[in-house]
Amino acid sequence: MTVEGMAFHQGSKILLKDAKVGVMTHALHYGTAAFEGIRGNWNSDNNNMVIFRLREHYERLLRGAKILRMNLPYTADELSEITVDLVKSNGYKQDVYIRPLAYKSHELVANLKLHELDDDLSIIVIPFGAYIDNDKPINCQTSSWRRPEDTMMPTGVKLSGLYTTSILAKTEAVSANFDEAILLNFDGTVSEGSGENLFMIKNNEIITPTETDNCLLGITRDSIIEIAEKELGLNVIERKIHRSELYLAEEVFLTGTAAHVTAVGTLDSRKIGTGSIGTITKKLQDLYFSIVIGNDSVKKNADYSKWLTSFSI
């Protein structure tokens, strides 16, 4: 393992400690940045790193950059190659979290015109364990904060400014001794968690908010939909969900790059189902974890190798 961490910053691979921006950087003042969270999972049996859906993450980053009128000089494939090289250079033989950040780098604080500002990109890699303890169900709170509508802030991509709402919601929930927050839309329907997509199970069907319910177009969300349909033969329905439906659901779980697949045991101090990890949630957890580390021990009906970027450190 290298002694000092490495970063990709402003077109070069440099020491992480040297990757800095000025105090006048536009993105620092106005949140004019798009980012991604990418998981690298260490497979100790095969002694290799497995990055999950690397290209898809960069495709979404580029969509966010386009909304902010950035002209990054990289394709998704080029960014993937840069990332693999960076992960190898850092040398971590453990799970890692990869954070690309595309931002308005112009050191100018009195300009609100995106097309007049310079752009840049940084990528960092850090060791990263469990974001949430997936071995037990978590306790959630319906947040008093509302998920912004797409007409206020584009919700289908990961924009830095958008996450202020999620941070307020998460802080509110944890301060009240809950583990996570569930955000509603302005019409009172369910959107998502503070950093996760939401699914509920009712009558052996999996239901999740639609893409027009202001939830992030999650890559883990997309993966779970495919796994549920192909491996468990379950019907996945995308529709509006009312808050009260969650209280009566048989199971509720959250998905995300950091959270993986996490069961919800209670919502607003109301027990969901039995209050334990549900049968279907558990099956999806096991399948998902097996897939993301490149483990072939679980019998699968589809080839998920297209999702994996594997290499030795």
Steps between C-alpha positions, in 0.01 A plus 500: 500500500626847421595722793303799376169504316478607138237710325422595141478878503490756220621250241780333695553227757647665809529445873162534670639754746589727207155488336358835607277780372498870579261663743341697214410189299148542360383150600596564863268802516209387286498119494562497124632146484394150403636194675481124523550237766653179365572183697811293463448169683800294606459128426732332748438155348622608157737766633369765265304825492152503345349837405125490452345654188787740446404618153136562595610724786708710263220517247282651773779737606524627144122553492528710816791692351295569189218648707754735658634587153839345557725393216713224651765365260432135590270220393351251747750240380795736548383586850469130576860440388624792710315361802639147468852643478435721804363212710805291411729788595338534841552130561218443749423131553164572660167651405534852362278792414577692182383861480519680164408868520443714192483863606505861390862582580499867401615712795222751462221544753280766342395317183184291471543419129610139462616535141761760598675281758790258476452130583724240658499149639642328808485131597594366843511147643459427871463181709132457578316251716128471573298822458207332674499172693323268253490208742201645681199711403527874551256746655383782276317828543287685248682828459344841544712606202360440151679365198543782245298475182690454175375844393696646794816291476571210261444192718603218266874571534733563794549875531684634804250775576211252495644304791451781753143373542622145556755619756234693691268198496767253611617732778142547621442124509823406676456783752162345587668158551393351167740348249372651178247741351229441241418805291159575351414703194300821533179306427570271795599196295822312571822592319806335658737485795760767568750314284314189386214389279200336666312176428203341675362147471130428502318185382825355364556802276780753528390863469724804464437869421510591132782693339269804493457494880819706534713207613855452381533265204699265719740248353448263793125554455526395137711198599252381763211528255685276255609253769149476645345432161763259366601314815185498710241528224329787680300775339645848562249783475599864474223728625415769754512380861301663779663539840236285671574212261846465653349446845294208360770349278628149560858614447680827425863532397741766377765472229806705416868479418597571861203331668488192271165331588375598846180379667272747678369362830296798613374826353390777737517244784252275316616147435527401132383142455659293776760768567774263383682466169231364267535181298512672161731776625738237635506312170573823313773591749674166456476508122615860477801455731602187313481679166686819597806312627509269198407189702368213290392287796136610475315347206381773266280506192683784325855610429589807705863515398409802284453693826844418639844648446744259668878526533789413730668757724 
